[in-house]
């Protein structure tokens, strides 16, 4: 099965997935907007400020929307919240935009959500999980009693997510993934792509992938000796299309900052062009 812009599917009782019309290099088929409810509705990740997509959401819910929730405030996920609130009277819920990175500064929640909060629509209850990493204000929503987790960009189908400092943090990301291993999560409704049926298996896979990449960063840095991001990205991401290297540099920096937190690497300056090296390089033989 594949997805396309404008596609609408039932993915669970009372849950439909509507794909926004923003396919692209970073968004895949488009942002997944989720419509939850029967007579009244919650909307998760309303998507970009596209009048056609917004009208489709209103049409599919009959305008009976109690709340619009955002997983985070990147511009492909939250901007339509304001128009939906104005059109339907829905409350906007989530965390406000951080100051760093490409954020939807117009996202102004009327209700701030924190870890452990609950949002209910009819018989459906969402539990809020704060999962920083991809973004500092990132939230996942667990549909109680079903194991279905709406993950935004914390986990997505068919791709790893970009962790871009200063708002993104690899350490936070790995800790957030480990936290999900302690939750009753069995199925993932991602912000992009198809539903992931083996949630815990996917979480294990992603953690292993990130740790393997971290190990490769340390190994290549030890081999090169001292390197900046431009030099290191070519070596660490030699298994990736070079056209993706500009994007990969963000995740590479996130890996280096985590290794720095762990006391394993050092840099000669605080700026983006810093030269990085291992804290205790192996002794040549």
C-alpha positions in Angstrom: 0.0 0.0 0.0 1.1 3.6 -0.7 -0.2 7.0 0.2 -0.9 10.0 -1.9 -2.0 13.6 -1.2 -5.6 13.9 -0.2 -6.0 10.2 0.6 -8.4 9.4 3.5 -8.2 6.0 5.3 -9.7 4.5 8.4 -6.8 3.2 10.6 -8.6 2.3 13.8 -12.1 2.6 15.2 -12.9 6.3 15.4 -9.6 7.2 13.7 -9.0 8.4 10.2 -5.8 9.5 8.4 -6.0 12.4 5.9 -2.8 13.1 3.9 -2.1 16.8 3.4 -1.2 18.2 0.0 2.5 18.8 0.7 4.4 15.9 -0.7 8.1 16.4 -1.0 11.7 15.5 -0.2 11.3 15.9 3.6 7.5 15.1 3.9 7.1 12.0 1.8 3.5 11.7 0.6 2.6 14.6 2.8 1.8 15.3 6.4 -0.6 12.9 8.1 -3.6 14.7 9.7 -5.6 12.5 12.0 -9.3 12.9 12.7 -10.5 11.2 15.9 -14.1 10.8 17.0 -17.6 10.2 15.8 -20.1 12.9 16.6 -17.4 15.3 17.9 -13.8 15.4 16.8 -10.2 16.0 17.7 -7.7 16.8 15.0 -4.0 15.9 15.4 -1.4 17.7 13.3 -3.7 19.8 11.0 -0.8 20.4 8.6 0.3 23.4 6.5 -1.8 26.4 5.9 -3.4 25.0 2.8 -7.0 26.2 2.3 -8.0 23.1 0.4 -6.7 20.8 3.1 -8.3 22.9 5.8 -11.6 22.8 4.0 -11.3 19.0 3.7 -10.8 18.6 7.4 -13.9 20.8 8.1 -15.9 18.8 5.5 -14.9 15.4 6.9 -15.7 16.4 10.5 -18.8 18.5 9.7 -17.0 21.3 11.5 -17.7 19.6 14.8 -14.1 19.9 16.1 -13.5 20.3 19.8 -9.7 20.6 19.7 -6.8 20.8 17.3 -3.6 19.2 18.7 -0.1 19.6 17.3 2.7 17.1 17.9 5.2 20.0 17.4 5.5 23.3 15.5 7.4 22.6 12.4 5.7 24.3 9.4 4.4 21.1 7.9 2.5 20.1 11.0 0.8 23.0 12.9 0.1 26.2 10.8 -3.5 25.1 9.8 -4.5 25.1 13.5 -5.3 28.8 13.5 -7.6 28.6 10.5 -9.4 25.6 11.9 -9.9 27.2 15.3 -11.3 30.3 13.6 -13.6 28.2 11.3 -14.9 25.8 14.0 -14.3 27.4 17.4 -12.0 24.5 18.3 -9.4 24.9 21.1 -5.8 24.7 20.0 -3.6 22.5 22.2 0.1 21.7 22.4 3.3 23.4 23.3 4.2 26.8 22.0 7.0 27.2 19.4 10.6 27.3 20.7 12.8 30.1 19.5 15.2 28.0 17.6 14.9 26.4 14.2 12.2 26.6 11.6 9.1 26.9 13.7 5.5 28.0 13.3 5.6 31.1 15.5 1.9 31.7 14.9 1.0 28.5 16.8 -0.5 29.9 20.1 -2.2 27.1 22.0 -5.2 28.1 24.2 -4.4 25.1 26.3 -0.8 24.1 27.1 -0.2 20.3 27.2 2.3 18.7 29.5 3.5 15.1 29.9 0.7 13.0 31.5 -2.2 15.2 30.5 -5.3 13.6 29.0 -7.6 14.9 26.2 -10.9 13.1 25.7 -13.5 13.1 22.9 -16.5 10.8 23.5 -15.2 7.4 24.5 -11.6 8.1 23.2 -8.9 9.4 25.5 -5.4 10.5 24.5 -2.6 10.6 27.0 0.1 13.1 26.3 3.8 12.0 26.2 6.5 14.7 26.0 9.1 13.3 23.6 11.8 15.9 22.9 14.5 15.1 20.4 13.3 16.0 16.9 12.0 19.2 18.5 12.1 20.3 22.1 8.4 20.8 22.2 7.5 17.5 20.6 4.5 15.5 22.0 3.2 12.1 21.2 -0.4 11.1 21.9 -1.3 7.5 23.1 -4.8 6.4 22.5 -5.7 4.7 25.7 -6.7 1.0 25.6 -5.5 0.6 22.0 -1.7 0.8 22.0 -1.9 3.3 19.1 0.6 6.1 19.4 0.5 9.2 17.2 4.2 10.1 16.8 4.4 13.1 14.6 8.0 13.3 13.6 9.4 11.3 16.6 9.0 8.1 14.4 8.0 7.9 10.8 7.5 5.2 8.3 10.3 4.5 5.7 12.9 6.9 7.1 14.8 8.1 10.1 14.0 11.6 11.3 16.3 14.6 11.3 17.7 15.7 14.6 18.8 19.3 14.1 20.5 21.3 16.9 20.0 23.7 18.7 16.4 22.7 19.1 16.9 19.1 18.3 18.9 16.9 20.7 20.2 13.3 20.0 20.5 12.6 23.7 16.9 13.7 24.3 15.8 11.7 21.3 17.3 8.4 22.5 15.9 9.0 26.0 12.5 9.6 24.6 12.7 6.4 22.5 13.7 4.5 25.6 10.8 5.9 27.5 8.4 4.6 24.8 9.7 1.1 25.5 8.1 1.4 28.9 4.7 2.4 27.6 2.0 0.1 26.3 2.7 1.1 22.7 2.0 -1.5 20.1 1.2 0.4 16.9 2.5 3.7 15.4 0.5 6.4 13.5 3.4 8.5 12.2 3.4 12.1 10.9 4.5 10.8 7.5 3.9 7.5 5.8 1.9 4.4 6.6 1.0 3.0 10.0 3.8 0.9 11.6 2.3 -2.3 12.9 5.2 -3.5 15.1 5.8 -0.4 17.3 8.3 -1.9 19.8 10.2 -3.6 17.0 10.6 -0.3 15.2 11.7 1.5 18.3 14.4 -1.2 18.9 15.5 -0.8 15.2 15.7 3.0 15.4 17.7 2.9 18.7 20.1 0.4 17.2 20.5 2.5 14.1 21.3 5.7 16.0 23.8 3.9 18.2 25.5 2.3 15.2 25.7 5.8 13.6 27.1 7.2 16.8 29.8 4.5 16.9 30.6 5.2 13.3 31.1 8.9 14.1 33.6 8.0 16.8 35.4 5.5 14.7 35.8 7.8 11.7 36.8 10.7 13.9 39.4 8.4 15.5 40.6 7.5 12.0 40.8 11.0 10.7 42.1 12.6 13.9 40.5 16.1 13.7 37.7 17.2 11.4 35.0 19.7 10.9 31.4 18.9 9.9 32.0 19.2 6.2 34.8 16.7 6.2 33.2 14.3 8.7 29.8 14.1 7.0 31.3 12.7 3.8 33.0 9.9 5.8 30.3 9.1 8.3 27.4 9.3 5.8 29.3 7.5 2.9 26.3 5.1 2.7 23.9 8.0 1.9 23.2 9.9 -1.3 25.6 12.9 -1.3 22.6 15.1 -2.1 21.4 14.3 1.5 24.7 15.4 3.1 23.5 19.0 3.8 20.6 17.5 5.8 22.7 14.8 7.4 25.0 17.5 8.8 22.3 18.4 11.3 22.1 14.9 12.6 25.9 14.6 12.6 26.2 17.7 14.8 23.5 16.2 17.1 25.6 13.0 17.4 28.8 15.0 18.1 27.0 17.1 20.8 25.8 13.9 22.5 29.3 12.4 22.3 30.5 15.7 23.9 27.9 15.4 26.7 29.2 11.8 27.2 32.8 13.1 27.5 34.0 11.3 24.4 34.8 14.1 22.0 36.0 17.7 22.2 36.0 20.7 19.9 38.3 23.7 19.5 35.6 26.3 19.4 31.9 26.7 20.1 31.0 27.8 16.5 29.6 25.7 13.7 33.0 25.4 12.0 34.7 23.8 15.0 37.2 21.1 14.6 36.2 18.0 16.5 38.4 15.2 17.9 38.2 12.3 20.3 38.7 13.1 23.9 41.1 10.2 24.4 42.2 9.1 21.0 43.8 5.6 20.7 47.6 5.5 21.0 49.2 4.7 17.6 51.1 1.5 17.5 
